[in-house]
Amino acid sequence: MPWAAALYWSFQFQPDRSAHVATPAKPTRKSPPTKSPALRSQGVKEELCTLVLQGGGALGAYQAGVYQAMDAHGLRPHWVAGVSIGAINAAIIAGNPPERRVARLREFWDSVSAQQRFINIPKSFGTEAREMLNESRAAASAALGVQGFFTPRVPPAPFQMRGTIAALSYYDTTPLQGTLERLIDFDLINTNDPRYKVRLSVGAVNVTTGNFRYFDSTDPQRHGPIGPRHIMASGALPPGFPPVEVDGEFYWDGGLVSNTPLQYVIDQPRAHDMLVLQVDLFATRGQMPRNLSEVAEREKDIRFASRTRLNTDVAAAQQKISAAAHRLAAKLPPALAHDPDLAELLATGSPYAVTILHLIHRSKHYETQSKDYEFSRQTMQEHWSAGQAAIETSLASPRWATRSRAPAGITVLDLTPAKNVKLKESK
């Protein structure tokens, strides 16, 4: 039976602790990042490029593929914002010069998938076989950890001393700190030199207050220079990962409150039109579940994707109010030009246009509720390739080529084909 063969291969897994990616030289600044070439659409003048990266664990390889395709087209971000795995990808991008970013992303994703280099099963084995193989790979990650990322606690958390960090999570993320320090030049992230600086923002939630907070490289006076622990805090999803201490406060994964930093990006003052590439790892839309496994997957999709739609809708509404306020201000007599009510309306948004290119990872029919911790090499490469394809498809779309500055202040484009939506096979 095909599924039995898949199960057989899954149990051949032996973690290769010796497998690792060669340690590179510390990233250095070779040359200032060049300005993003036009990739202009007719009717669109210069705009700043911002990359917004959602959380989603192992699915984050999709974002790395998106960035590789962006880089190939010369589309380089001035600002990168992320949550959870999106924060890790964002820090690797902002913390390396342009010519090294793709290589560093590849090194990270090759490293975390190095333990599970399974023999690929033929497509003829069917969906059930691949589902079973993926589930067994995810189980291996859960049982044995992921190289350079996290390891299981020994003894497990329930047997650790109460009140210690070790008692608060199933895994130890100390390996991640070493990985971040090896792959990221934090001096580059914190530089004030505009020739090199790419703004970095990562979100986390305070464990004791429940307040959401962004660590932003343009505001070091609030939290000091950005370092590995700020990135780790953004990805500290409980109860798997422990809270991370930053400036005497403990933080968990920002995805507990908002899994996308879109609203934060839109709310920041700006003096230019902005192109936002919003890369989501969970799709809001999906099919009706047919069993408990699909219920768990669908619940996870909704939980981590629903706020994306809300943030987009709120941002669009604010931009429309701002545009209307500026039009109204131009019609009012001079005596009302400094009216405080008018000033408050004008402050609700920005007169500059925002275009959101929405890129959504849409699960394959064999992916299950464990897709965000299935760190196999095969699946990682599939996610990476899907991200590349999403950019290529979007930039080839006539709607991209003919887009113009949004008259109401904001435009949302999802140019990936509907055929990518997951379709469960009948059984």
Backbone hydrogen bonds, N-H to C=O, Kabsch-Sander energy under -0.5 kcal/mol:
donor,donor_aa,acceptor,acceptor_aa,energy
5,A,1,M,-1.8
6,A,2,P,-2.1
7,L,3,W,-2.3
8,Y,4,A,-2.3
9,W,5,A,-2.3
10,S,6,A,-2.1
11,F,7,L,-1.6
12,Q,9,W,-1.3
13,F,10,S,-1.1
17,R,15,P,-1.2
19,A,16,D,-1.1
30,K,28,T,-0.7
42,Q,401,A,-1.7
44,V,41,S,-2.0
45,K,43,G,-0.5
48,L,273,D,-2.6
50,T,48,L,-0.5
50,T,275,L,-3.0
51,L,79,W,-2.6
52,V,50,T,-0.5
52,V,277,L,-2.7
53,L,51,L,-0.5
53,L,81,A,-2.9
54,Q,52,V,-0.5
54,Q,279,V,-2.2
55,G,259,N,-1.4
58,A,372,D,-2.7
59,L,56,G,-2.0
60,G,57,G,-2.5
61,A,58,A,-1.2
62,Y,59,L,-2.2
63,Q,60,G,-0.7
64,A,60,G,-1.4
65,G,61,A,-2.0
66,V,62,Y,-2.0
67,Y,63,Q,-2.5
68,Q,64,A,-2.3
69,A,65,G,-2.0
70,M,66,V,-2.4
71,D,67,Y,-3.0
72,A,68,Q,-2.0
73,H,69,A,-1.4
73,H,70,M,-0.5
74,G,71,D,-1.4
75,L,70,M,-2.8
76,R,74,G,-1.1
78,H,49,C,-3.1
79,W,49,C,-1.2
80,V,199,R,-3.1
81,A,51,L,-2.8
82,G,201,S,-2.4
83,V,53,L,-1.5
84,S,203,G,-0.5
84,S,234,S,-0.6
86,G,83,V,-2.1
87,A,84,S,-0.8
88,I,84,S,-1.5
89,N,85,I,-2.4
90,A,86,G,-2.3
91,A,87,A,-2.4
92,I,88,I,-2.1
93,I,89,N,-2.0
94,A,90,A,-2.9
95,G,91,A,-2.1
96,N,93,I,-1.1
100,R,97,P,-2.3
101,R,97,P,-0.9
101,R,98,P,-0.7
104,R,100,R,-2.2
105,L,101,R,-2.5
106,R,102,V,-2.7
107,E,103,A,-2.2
108,F,104,R,-2.3
109,W,105,L,-2.4
110,D,106,R,-2.7
111,S,107,E,-2.1
112,V,108,F,-2.3
113,S,109,W,-0.9
114,A,111,S,-1.2
116,Q,113,S,-0.8
117,R,115,Q,-0.6
118,F,116,Q,-1.0
125,F,122,P,-1.8
126,G,123,K,-2.0
130,R,126,G,-1.6
131,E,127,T,-2.8
132,M,128,E,-2.3
133,L,129,A,-2.3
134,N,130,R,-2.8
135,E,131,E,-2.4
136,S,132,M,-2.2
137,R,133,L,-2.1
138,A,134,N,-2.5
139,A,135,E,-2.3
140,A,136,S,-1.8
141,S,137,R,-2.1
142,A,138,A,-2.5
143,A,139,A,-2.3
144,L,140,A,-2.7
145,G,141,S,-2.1
146,V,150,F,-2.2
149,F,146,V,-2.2
150,F,146,V,-1.7
151,T,172,D,-2.0
153,R,170,Y,-2.4
159,F,156,P,-2.1
160,Q,157,A,-2.0
164,T,161,M,-1.8
167,A,164,T,-1.1
168,L,165,I,-1.9
169,S,166,A,-0.6
170,Y,239,P,-1.8
171,Y,240,G,-2.3
172,D,151,T,-3.1
173,T,171,Y,-0.5
176,L,149,F,-1.0
176,L,173,T,-1.0
177,Q,173,T,-1.0
177,Q,174,T,-0.7
178,G,174,T,-1.2
179,T,175,P,-1.9
180,L,176,L,-2.7
181,E,177,Q,-2.4
182,R,178,G,-1.6
183,L,179,T,-1.9
184,I,180,L,-1.9
185,D,95,G,-2.5
186,F,184,I,-1.0
188,L,185,D,-0.5
189,I,185,D,-1.4
190,N,186,F,-1.9
191,T,188,L,-0.8
196,Y,193,D,-1.7
197,K,193,D,-2.1
199,R,78,H,-2.1
201,S,80,V,-1.9
202,V,215,F,-2.2
203,G,82,G,-1.4
204,A,213,R,-2.7
205,V,252,W,-2.2
206,N,211,N,-3.0
207,V,250,F,-2.8
210,G,206,N,-2.1
213,R,204,A,-3.2
215,F,202,V,-3.0
216,D,214,Y,-0.7
217,S,200,L,-2.9
219,D,216,D,-2.0
222,R,219,D,-1.4
223,H,219,D,-0.7
224,G,220,P,-3.5
230,H,227,G,-0.9
231,I,227,G,-1.2
232,M,228,P,-2.5
233,A,229,R,-2.2
234,S,230,H,-1.4
235,G,231,I,-0.8
235,G,232,M,-0.7
236,A,233,A,-1.3
237,L,235,G,-1.7
241,F,237,L,-2.9
244,V,251,Y,-2.3
246,V,249,E,-3.2
249,E,246,V,-1.7
251,Y,244,V,-2.0
252,W,205,V,-2.8
253,D,236,A,-2.0
254,G,203,G,-0.9
254,G,234,S,-1.1
256,L,253,D,-1.7
257,V,254,G,-1.8
258,S,254,G,-2.5
265,V,261,P,-2.1
266,I,262,L,-2.6
267,D,263,Q,-2.2
268,Q,264,Y,-0.9
268,Q,265,V,-0.7
273,D,46,E,-0.5
274,M,353,A,-2.6
275,L,48,L,-3.3
276,V,274,M,-0.6
276,V,355,T,-3.2
277,L,50,T,-3.0
277,L,275,L,-0.6
278,Q,276,V,-0.9
278,Q,357,L,-1.7
279,V,52,V,-3.2
279,V,277,L,-0.7
280,D,278,Q,-0.7
280,D,359,L,-2.8
295,V,291,N,-2.0
296,A,292,L,-2.4
297,E,293,S,-1.8
298,R,294,E,-2.7
299,E,295,V,-2.7
300,K,296,A,-1.8
301,D,297,E,-2.3
302,I,298,R,-2.5
303,R,299,E,-2.6
304,F,300,K,-2.1
305,A,301,D,-1.5
306,S,302,I,-2.3
308,T,305,A,-1.2
309,R,305,A,-0.9
310,L,306,S,-1.5
311,N,307,R,-3.0
312,T,308,T,-2.3
313,D,309,R,-2.5
314,V,310,L,-2.8
315,A,311,N,-2.6
316,A,312,T,-2.4
317,A,313,D,-2.3
318,Q,314,V,-2.6
319,Q,315,A,-2.2
320,K,316,A,-2.1
321,I,317,A,-2.2
322,S,318,Q,-2.5
323,A,319,Q,-2.6
324,A,320,K,-2.4
325,A,321,I,-2.5
326,H,322,S,-2.2
327,R,323,A,-2.0
328,L,324,A,-2.6
329,A,325,A,-2.5
330,A,326,H,-1.4
331,K,327,R,-0.6
331,K,328,L,-1.3
332,L,328,L,-1.0
332,L,329,A,-0.5
336,L,333,P,-2.0
337,A,334,P,-1.5
339,D,336,L,-1.7
343,A,339,D,-2.2
344,E,340,P,-2.0
345,L,341,D,-1.8
346,L,342,L,-2.6
347,A,343,A,-1.1
348,T,345,L,-1.6
349,G,346,L,-0.6
354,V,409,G,-2.6
355,T,274,M,-2.6
356,I,354,V,-0.5
356,I,411,T,-3.6
357,L,276,V,-3.0
357,L,355,T,-0.6
358,H,356,I,-0.8
358,H,413,L,-3.3
359,L,278,Q,-3.0
359,L,357,L,-0.6
360,I,358,H,-0.5
361,H,280,D,-2.7
362,R,360,I,-0.6
363,S,361,H,-0.6
367,E,364,K,-1.8
371,K,368,T,-1.9
373,Y,370,S,-2.0
374,E,371,K,-0.7
375,F,373,Y,-0.9
377,R,116,Q,-2.5
380,M,376,S,-2.3
381,Q,377,R,-2.4
382,E,378,Q,-1.8
383,H,379,T,-2.5
384,W,380,M,-2.6
385,S,381,Q,-2.5
386,A,382,E,-2.1
387,G,383,H,-2.0
388,Q,384,W,-2.0
389,A,385,S,-2.5
390,A,386,A,-1.9
391,I,387,G,-1.6
392,E,388,Q,-2.3
393,T,389,A,-2.7
394,S,390,A,-2.1
395,L,391,I,-2.8
396,A,392,E,-1.3
397,S,393,T,-0.5
397,S,394,S,-1.1
400,W,397,S,-0.8
401,A,397,S,-1.9
402,T,398,P,-2.1
403,R,400,W,-1.0
405,R,43,G,-1.1
409,G,406,A,-1.2
411,T,354,V,-2.1
413,L,356,I,-3.4
413,L,411,T,-0.5
415,L,413,L,-0.5
420,N,417,P,-1.7
421,V,418,A,-2.2
